[in-house]
Amino acid sequence: MNETSILEMMALDRNRGFRLLVEEFTEKIYNVSYSILRNRDDAEDATQEIFLKLHEKLDTFRGQSKLSTWIYRISVNHCLNKNRSRENRHVSFHDIEGIETVLPGRALGDEDLKMMISDALDKMPLLFRTILVLKEIEGLSYEEIGAILRCRKGTVSSRLHKARRMLRNHLSSAMVLEDIP
């Protein structure tokens, strides 16, 4: 379903329109939440909290950006605030999809590689991890990421480049260490 259809439905029937919004964005909000919080339970809680916040703030959406940009901005801000209020802790394994552009030629079906990617993401600074997930997993454009994080397209590009380099370096180190007997 496209954003225009969701907004049109909300104008006709707010509750039905909101149900469509939930159907369309649940997985996307969860993925962003997990990428920041790095814990499944926290990400699930955050997803529910974000939908409550969206429901309360629907009347404040002015259409100056895409609906998805507005939703991602609220999601990222909520998770960043939640992350600040708790201790950083190591998380359990979680399947990571959509990261092929960072590791060309590697099969993501390999459980060890998925674990290495998850560990490498855990070691990355939050800002770079967030940008990497928004681009590589969520497939957002540089402009959309800039609007969400309130920075310029060039800043997004340079931070994404640095995030990819960090991920490659973490993975290279892990793979080299793995090969040592």
C-alpha positions in Angstrom: 0.0 0.0 0.0 1.3 3.5 -0.8 1.5 6.4 1.6 -1.1 8.4 -0.3 -3.6 5.6 0.1 -2.9 5.4 3.8 -3.3 9.2 4.3 -6.6 9.2 2.2 -8.0 6.3 4.3 -7.0 8.2 7.5 -9.0 11.2 6.3 -12.1 9.0 5.7 -11.7 6.7 8.7 -8.8 7.4 11.1 -8.9 4.0 12.8 -9.0 2.0 9.6 -6.3 4.2 8.1 -4.1 3.7 11.2 -4.5 -0.1 10.9 -3.2 0.2 7.4 -0.3 2.3 8.6 0.5 -0.4 11.3 0.4 -3.1 8.6 2.7 -1.2 6.3 5.3 0.0 8.9 5.5 -2.6 11.7 8.4 -4.5 10.2 10.2 -1.3 9.1 9.9 0.3 12.6 11.0 -3.0 14.3 14.1 -3.2 12.1 15.1 0.4 12.8 14.4 -0.1 16.5 16.4 -3.3 16.6 19.3 -1.7 14.8 19.6 1.0 17.5 18.6 -1.0 20.6 20.3 -4.3 19.6 17.8 -6.3 21.7 14.7 -8.1 20.4 12.5 -7.5 23.5 13.5 -3.8 23.6 12.9 -3.4 19.9 9.4 -5.0 20.2 8.6 -2.7 23.1 9.9 0.3 21.2 7.8 -0.6 18.2 4.6 -0.7 20.3 5.6 2.6 22.0 6.3 4.2 18.6 2.9 3.2 17.3 1.2 4.7 20.4 3.2 7.9 19.8 2.3 8.0 16.1 -1.4 7.5 17.0 -1.2 10.5 19.4 0.7 12.7 16.9 -1.1 11.9 13.7 -2.7 15.3 13.7 0.7 17.0 13.8 1.7 15.4 10.4 1.7 18.4 8.0 2.8 16.7 4.8 6.0 18.7 4.5 7.9 15.4 4.2 6.9 11.9 3.1 4.8 10.0 5.7 7.6 7.4 5.9 10.2 10.1 6.6 8.1 11.4 9.5 7.6 7.9 10.9 11.3 7.1 10.7 12.2 10.4 12.4 9.9 9.6 15.3 11.2 6.0 15.4 14.8 6.9 15.4 14.4 9.7 18.0 12.4 7.4 20.3 15.0 4.7 20.1 17.9 7.0 20.6 16.2 8.4 23.7 15.4 4.9 24.9 19.0 3.8 24.3 20.4 6.8 26.3 18.3 5.8 29.2 19.6 2.2 29.5 22.9 0.5 29.8 24.5 -0.7 26.6 24.6 -4.5 26.7 25.7 -7.3 24.4 22.8 -8.8 22.6 21.9 -12.3 21.3 22.1 -13.3 17.7 19.6 -11.9 15.3 19.2 -12.6 11.6 20.6 -9.7 9.5 19.3 -9.3 6.0 20.0 -6.7 3.3 23.6 -6.1 4.1 25.0 -7.8 1.0 26.3 -4.5 -0.4 28.8 -4.3 2.5 30.0 -7.9 2.0 29.8 -8.7 -1.6 30.4 -12.3 -2.5 29.7 -13.7 0.9 26.8 -16.0 1.5 24.5 -14.7 4.2 23.2 -18.2 4.8 26.3 -18.8 6.8 25.3 -18.6 10.5 28.9 -17.7 11.6 28.9 -14.8 9.2 25.6 -13.6 10.5 27.0 -13.7 14.0 30.1 -11.8 12.9 27.9 -9.1 11.3 25.8 -8.8 14.4 28.9 -8.6 16.6 30.5 -6.0 14.3 27.3 -3.9 14.3 27.3 -4.1 18.1 30.8 -2.6 18.2 29.9 0.3 15.8 29.0 3.8 17.2 25.2 4.2 17.3 25.1 7.0 14.6 27.0 4.9 12.1 25.1 1.8 12.8 21.8 3.7 12.4 22.8 5.2 9.0 24.0 1.8 7.8 20.7 0.1 8.7 18.6 2.9 7.3 20.4 2.7 3.9 21.4 -0.9 3.5 18.5 -2.7 5.3 15.6 -0.2 5.0 16.7 1.0 1.6 16.1 4.7 2.2 17.6 7.3 0.0 20.3 9.7 1.1 17.7 12.5 1.2 15.3 10.5 3.4 18.1 9.6 5.8 19.2 13.3 5.9 15.6 14.3 6.7 15.3 11.7 9.5 18.7 12.5 11.1 18.5 16.2 10.2 21.7 16.4 8.3 22.7 17.1 4.7 22.9 14.6 1.9 26.7 15.0 1.8 26.9 14.3 5.5 24.8 11.2 5.1 27.1 10.0 2.2 30.3 10.5 4.2 28.9 8.9 7.3 27.6 6.0 5.3 31.0 5.5 3.7 32.7 5.6 7.1 30.1 3.1 8.5 30.7 0.7 5.7 34.4 1.0 6.2 34.0 0.4 10.0 31.9 -2.7 9.3 34.4 -4.1 6.8 37.2 -3.5 9.3 35.4 -5.2 12.1 34.5 -8.1 9.9 38.0 -8.4 8.4 39.5 -8.5 11.9 37.0 -11.1 13.0 37.7 -13.2 9.9 41.4 -13.0 10.3 41.2 -14.0 14.0 38.9 -16.8 13.1 41.5 -18.3 10.8 44.2 -18.3 13.4 44.4 -21.7 15.1 
